[in-house]
Each structure stands twice: as C-alpha cells, then as structure tokens.
C-alpha cells in the first residue's frame, strides 16, 4: 500500500513541477528557452515535496490514510484550480 501512495506522491510532484512552471512562465516573455528556465524552480519544488513526502509515506509508523491524503493534496489542488478557472471562463 505504501508503494501505491508513493506513486501518487510522484504524480503529485510532477503536478507541482507543471504548476510552478506555468505560474512563472505566465510572467515572463514567450521565448523557447524561457520554458526550460521555468521548469528549474518547478523541478526543485517537486523534488523537495517528494523528499519530505517520501520520508513520511515510507515511515512504518505513519497512518496510511494520512499518508494518502498527504500524497494526494497537490493533485486535489490542481483539480480545484482547473475547475475554478474553467468555470470563470464559462461564466464570462
């Protein structure tokens, strides 16, 4: 079960990478090298999340439900942001 939760944490780390890269890329000019430059802070944040989440998830004494929630929080936040932005676009 811990392995499944850890896979979810890896997907969440990828979501964090993409979210931060898009957020930083929104404020910078559109050049081909800016896309790669924006991924560096996203990669750092994703790996930092994965480092701490991995230690918590793979702990033998950790509650599995809390570990699953901790692994799925970034995916849930990304889903909420997508729903809110799509709803605001449809409203206009």
C-alpha positions as CSV (number, residue, x, y, z in Angstrom):
1,X,0.0,0.0,0.0
2,X,2.9,2.4,0.7
3,X,4.2,1.9,-2.8
4,X,0.8,2.9,-4.3
5,X,0.8,6.0,-2.1
6,X,4.4,6.8,-3.1
7,X,3.4,6.6,-6.8
8,X,0.6,9.1,-6.1
9,X,3.2,11.3,-4.4
10,X,5.4,11.1,-7.6
11,X,2.5,12.1,-9.7
12,X,1.8,15.0,-7.3
13,X,5.4,16.1,-7.6
14,X,5.0,16.2,-11.4
15,X,1.9,18.3,-10.9
16,X,3.8,20.7,-8.7
17,X,6.5,21.0,-11.4
18,X,4.0,21.8,-14.0
19,X,2.0,24.2,-11.8
20,X,5.0,26.3,-10.8
21,X,6.5,26.3,-14.3
22,X,3.2,27.6,-15.7
23,X,2.9,30.2,-13.0
24,X,6.4,31.5,-13.5
25,X,6.0,31.3,-17.3
26,X,3.0,33.5,-17.2
27,X,5.0,36.5,-16.1
28,X,8.0,36.0,-18.4
29,X,8.2,36.7,-22.2
30,X,7.4,33.9,-24.6
31,X,10.7,32.5,-25.7
32,X,11.8,29.0,-26.4
33,X,14.4,29.0,-23.6
34,X,12.0,30.5,-21.0
35,X,10.0,27.3,-21.0
36,X,13.1,25.3,-19.8
37,X,14.1,28.1,-17.4
38,X,10.7,28.0,-15.8
39,X,11.0,24.2,-15.1
40,X,14.0,24.6,-12.9
41,X,12.2,26.1,-9.8
42,X,9.3,23.7,-10.5
43,X,11.6,20.7,-10.5
44,X,13.2,22.0,-7.3
45,X,9.8,22.4,-5.6
46,X,8.6,19.0,-6.8
47,X,11.7,17.2,-5.6
48,X,11.6,18.9,-2.3
49,X,7.9,17.8,-1.9
50,X,8.8,14.3,-2.9
51,X,11.8,14.2,-0.5
52,X,9.7,15.1,2.5
53,X,6.5,13.2,1.4
54,X,8.6,10.1,0.7
55,X,10.0,10.1,4.2
56,X,6.6,10.5,5.7
57,X,4.9,7.9,3.4
58,X,7.5,5.2,3.8
59,X,7.6,5.6,7.6
60,X,6.5,2.3,9.2
61,X,4.5,4.1,12.0
62,X,2.7,6.5,9.7
63,X,-1.1,6.3,9.3
64,X,-1.9,5.1,5.8
65,X,-4.9,7.4,5.5
66,X,-2.9,10.5,6.4
67,X,-0.1,9.4,4.1
68,X,-2.6,9.0,1.2
69,X,-4.1,12.4,1.9
70,X,-0.6,14.0,2.1
71,X,0.3,12.4,-1.3
72,X,-2.9,13.5,-3.0
73,X,-3.1,17.1,-1.8
74,X,-1.3,18.6,-4.8
75,X,-3.4,16.7,-7.2
76,X,-6.5,17.9,-5.5
77,X,-5.4,21.5,-5.5
78,X,-4.6,21.2,-9.2
79,X,-8.0,19.8,-9.9
80,X,-9.7,22.6,-8.0
81,X,-7.7,25.3,-9.8
82,X,-8.6,23.8,-13.2
83,X,-12.3,23.6,-12.2
84,X,-12.4,27.2,-10.9
85,X,-10.6,28.6,-14.0
86,X,-12.8,26.7,-16.4
87,X,-15.9,27.9,-14.5
88,X,-14.8,31.5,-14.6
89,X,-14.1,31.2,-18.4
90,X,-17.6,29.8,-19.0
91,X,-19.2,32.4,-16.8
92,X,-17.8,35.3,-19.0
